[in-house]
Amino acid sequence: MFPLCPSSILTGPEKSPRWGLALFIDLGTPDSTLAISRENRLPRASVVVTLAAQELMRLSKGGEKVENIVVRGSEIDPTLHPGFKEITENLRELRNKWFPRAKLCLESDEPHLETREARLGVAAYDRPVIRLESGTAKTFARQTGRKSSQLGEIVHHLTHIERVIIRAHFVRGEVDNSTPNEVKGWIKRLRDVRPNEVQISSPNPRGGRNLPRGVTKTRLREIVEEVSDTVGATVTLLDPADEPA
């Protein structure tokens, strides 16, 4: 048994507005006691898998319920973990053994799909939720700080992954991804990806100090209607208050 408190990596099971009764596994929590190396402070894959195995076995034997097992990254996207594919494969086996009815889910707010291992890892999830909310490469670069060319690369990789769920957060202000041109470009990319579902949210239209402003309810409804009419995917309007911390 590893001398590591699982609370830094595992939380729950707890009720979540988006995931129901879920066990959350954080692959992006740095400064772990049993880290990969001095340079990479993410938890080792063996630590994550062992803690998950111990917890899932304990919960199952205790008769507790888990609807979803959700992998995410609090500070670093889970797709950037060097052992992402290995961890995912082990989690699928553990899920199949202890909670076969639970869904294995992924939350990726900054997807990095450059490697084959990362793409295979994402494809292994029952519900891979990928954040994609830019219609143009220029806006993508401003929103993420990444190279503008990476937007097209992400979309290309997503076209080869099944069951993808796209999540988008629409804002106005210094960076505005809600303009007609942006939404038109975004919808074009959605048609390429062919997601199973599109999840849309927006903060308060009035914004706040140093916070982006959300779009109006009217504009949000327009975006929902455009996606529903042209993409052919289920569209879910999320409450921004339910964004994970």
Buried (B, 14 or more C-beta within 10 A) or exposed (E): EBEBEBEBBBBBBEEBEBBBBBBBBBBBBBEBEBBBEEEBBBBBBBBBBBBBBBBBEEBBEEEEEBBBBBBBBBEBBBBBBBBBBBBBBBBBEBBEEBBEEBBBBBBBBBBBBEBEBBBBBBBBBBBBBBBBBBBBBEBBBBBBEBEBEBBEEBBEBBEEBEEBBBBBBBBBEEBBBBBEEBBEBBBEBBEEBBBBBBBBBBBEBEBEEEEBBBBEEEBBEBBBEBBEEEBEBEBBBBEEEEBEE
